[in-house]
């Protein structure tokens, strides 16, 4: 159990209101230290062969201005690329909303001493108020937590396991981050419960 808690607590989570394309958006930010040099973490996050091992198969032109698509996930365009420390892409999942800027994901990889890297991932989007009220930041935050666990396993040469307890712990941490951003406590708790139920529904009795 302590190992599970350590894995959950390895990520620092933040929820902020910010601007995107002249609109007000919501951003979830995750920060996590990896005991690997920035060049290796960068390669794991940008090499199609390595991305397929821990995230999803990717196709397209993986260069500045190029379009990409993650199989069964998001698609978009490479908006900024400064190897090995900064990558920013548009992140379109599902249908685009006319008149609304595409969500963006920014990855920053500053060195963190002793050959380690501090990964900072920011996902910002204009969010439908009803959707935000129902699910809160955990809607994307839990998914990114699972991705970062996959990256940890990949960098360490192992395989990640999606544990229900990890998902529930992640949803709880996003509840705390949501409340820390100024959300009403009851609202944050309700949206976290909805997110947990989506990612990790109660097991069915046989």
C-alpha positions as CSV (number, residue, x, y, z in Angstrom):
1,X,0.0,0.0,0.0
2,X,2.8,2.4,0.8
3,X,4.3,1.9,-2.7
4,X,0.9,2.7,-4.2
5,X,0.7,5.9,-2.1
6,X,4.2,6.9,-3.1
7,X,3.3,6.5,-6.8
8,X,0.2,8.6,-6.4
9,X,2.1,11.3,-4.4
10,X,5.0,11.4,-6.8
11,X,2.8,13.8,-8.9
12,X,2.1,17.4,-7.9
13,X,-1.2,18.5,-9.3
14,X,-2.6,22.0,-9.9
15,X,-5.8,23.4,-11.4
16,X,-5.9,26.9,-12.7
17,X,-8.1,29.2,-14.8
18,X,-6.2,30.6,-17.8
19,X,-6.6,32.0,-21.2
20,X,-6.5,30.1,-24.5
21,X,-7.1,31.7,-27.9
22,X,-8.9,34.7,-26.4
23,X,-11.2,32.5,-24.3
24,X,-11.2,31.5,-20.7
25,X,-10.1,28.0,-20.2
26,X,-9.3,25.5,-17.5
27,X,-5.8,24.0,-17.1
28,X,-4.7,20.9,-15.2
29,X,-0.9,20.8,-14.5
30,X,1.0,17.7,-13.4
31,X,4.7,17.8,-12.3
32,X,6.7,14.6,-11.7
33,X,10.4,13.9,-11.4
34,X,11.9,11.0,-13.4
35,X,15.4,9.6,-12.7
36,X,16.3,9.8,-16.3
37,X,18.0,12.5,-18.3
38,X,15.9,15.0,-20.3
39,X,17.1,13.6,-23.6
40,X,15.8,10.1,-22.7
41,X,12.5,11.4,-21.5
42,X,12.1,13.6,-24.6
43,X,12.9,10.6,-26.8
44,X,10.3,8.5,-25.0
45,X,7.7,11.2,-25.5
46,X,8.4,11.9,-29.1
47,X,9.7,8.7,-30.7
48,X,6.8,6.9,-32.5
49,X,8.4,3.5,-31.6
50,X,8.6,4.3,-27.9
51,X,5.3,6.2,-27.6
52,X,3.5,3.0,-28.8
53,X,5.0,1.1,-25.9
54,X,3.5,3.3,-23.1
55,X,0.9,5.6,-24.5
56,X,-0.5,4.7,-28.0
57,X,0.6,4.2,-31.6
58,X,1.1,7.6,-33.3
59,X,1.1,8.5,-37.0
60,X,1.6,11.7,-39.0
61,X,4.4,14.2,-39.4
62,X,6.1,14.6,-36.0
63,X,7.7,18.0,-36.7
64,X,6.9,21.6,-36.1
65,X,3.7,22.4,-38.0
66,X,3.0,18.7,-38.7
67,X,-0.2,16.9,-38.0
68,X,-0.3,13.8,-35.8
69,X,-2.8,11.2,-34.5
70,X,-2.7,9.0,-31.5
71,X,-4.5,5.7,-32.2
72,X,-7.9,5.7,-30.3
73,X,-7.0,9.0,-28.7
74,X,-6.3,12.5,-29.7
75,X,-5.1,14.3,-32.8
76,X,-3.7,17.7,-33.6
77,X,-0.8,19.7,-34.7
78,X,2.7,20.3,-33.4
79,X,2.7,24.0,-32.3
80,X,6.1,24.3,-30.7
81,X,9.1,22.0,-30.5
82,X,12.4,22.8,-28.7
83,X,14.3,19.6,-28.2
84,X,14.8,18.4,-25.6
85,X,12.9,20.7,-23.2
86,X,9.6,21.9,-24.7
87,X,6.8,20.4,-26.8
88,X,3.4,22.0,-27.4
89,X,0.6,20.4,-29.4
90,X,-3.1,20.9,-30.1
91,X,-5.0,18.1,-28.5
92,X,-8.4,17.3,-30.2
93,X,-10.3,14.5,-28.7
94,X,-13.6,13.8,-30.5
95,X,-15.4,16.5,-32.5
96,X,-14.1,20.1,-32.7
97,X,-16.4,22.8,-31.3
98,X,-16.9,25.6,-33.9
99,X,-15.7,29.0,-32.6
100,X,-13.7,27.4,-29.7
101,X,-9.9,27.1,-29.8
102,X,-8.5,23.6,-29.8
103,X,-7.3,22.3,-26.4
104,X,-3.5,22.3,-26.0
105,X,-1.0,20.1,-24.2
106,X,2.4,21.5,-23.3
107,X,5.3,19.4,-22.1
108,X,8.3,21.0,-20.4
109,X,11.3,18.9,-19.4
110,X,13.9,20.9,-17.4
111,X,16.8,19.0,-15.9
112,X,16.5,18.4,-12.2
113,X,20.0,17.6,-11.1
114,X,21.9,14.2,-10.9
115,X,20.8,13.2,-14.4
116,X,17.1,13.5,-13.5
117,X,14.3,15.4,-15.2
118,X,11.3,17.3,-13.9
119,X,8.4,16.7,-16.3
120,X,5.7,19.3,-16.3
121,X,2.5,18.6,-18.3
122,X,-0.1,21.3,-18.8
123,X,-3.5,20.5,-20.5
124,X,-5.6,23.6,-21.2
125,X,-9.0,23.7,-22.8
126,X,-12.3,25.7,-23.0
127,X,-14.5,23.3,-21.0
128,X,-18.3,23.0,-21.3
129,X,-19.6,24.3,-17.9
130,X,-21.9,21.3,-17.4
131,X,-19.2,18.8,-18.1
132,X,-16.8,20.6,-15.7
133,X,-19.5,20.7,-13.0
134,X,-20.0,16.9,-13.4
135,X,-16.5,15.7,-13.7
136,X,-14.1,18.5,-12.7
137,X,-10.4,18.4,-13.5
138,X,-10.1,14.6,-12.9
139,X,-11.8,14.0,-16.3
140,X,-8.4,14.6,-17.9
141,X,-6.2,14.6,-14.8
142,X,-6.8,10.9,-14.0
143,X,-6.0,9.9,-17.6
144,X,-2.7,11.8,-17.5
145,X,-1.9,10.3,-14.1
146,X,-2.2,6.8,-15.8
147,X,-0.1,8.0,-18.7
148,X,2.7,9.2,-16.4
149,X,2.6,5.8,-14.6
150,X,3.0,4.2,-18.0
151,X,6.0,6.5,-18.8
152,X,7.6,5.6,-15.4
153,X,7.3,1.9,-16.2
154,X,8.7,2.4,-19.7
155,X,11.7,4.4,-18.5
156,X,12.3,1.7,-15.9
157,X,12.0,-1.2,-18.3
158,X,8.9,-2.6,-16.7
159,X,5.2,-2.7,-17.6
160,X,2.5,-0.6,-16.0
161,X,-0.5,-2.0,-14.3
162,X,-3.8,-0.1,-14.1
163,X,-4.9,-0.6,-10.5
164,X,-8.3,0.4,-9.4
165,X,-6.8,1.7,-6.1
166,X,-4.4,4.0,-8.1
167,X,-7.3,5.4,-10.1
168,X,-9.3,6.1,-6.9
169,X,-6.3,7.7,-5.3
170,X,-5.7,9.8,-8.4
171,X,-9.3,11.0,-8.4
172,X,-9.0,11.9,-4.7
173,X,-5.9,14.0,-5.3
174,X,-7.6,15.8,-8.2
175,X,-10.5,16.5,-5.8
176,X,-8.0,18.2,-3.4
177,X,-6.4,20.2,-6.3
178,X,-9.9,21.3,-7.5
179,X,-10.8,22.4,-4.0
180,X,-7.4,24.2,-3.6
181,X,-8.2,26.1,-6.8
182,X,-11.2,27.7,-5.1
183,X,-14.0,25.2,-5.9
184,X,-16.7,24.5,-3.4
185,X,-15.7,21.4,-1.3
186,X,-19.0,19.6,-2.0
187,X,-18.7,20.4,-5.7
188,X,-15.2,19.1,-5.8
189,X,-16.1,15.9,-4.0
190,X,-19.1,15.3,-6.3
191,X,-17.1,15.7,-9.5
192,X,-14.3,13.5,-8.2
193,X,-16.8,10.8,-7.3
194,X,-18.2,11.0,-10.9
195,X,-14.7,10.8,-12.4
196,X,-13.8,7.8,-10.2
197,X,-17.0,6.0,-11.2
198,X,-16.2,6.6,-14.9
199,X,-12.6,5.4,-14.7
200,X,-13.1,2.6,-12.1
201,X,-16.7,1.5,-11.8
202,X,-17.6,-0.7,-8.9
203,X,-16.9,-4.4,-9.7
204,X,-19.9,-6.4,-10.6
205,X,-20.8,-9.2,-8.4
206,X,-20.6,-12.6,-10.1
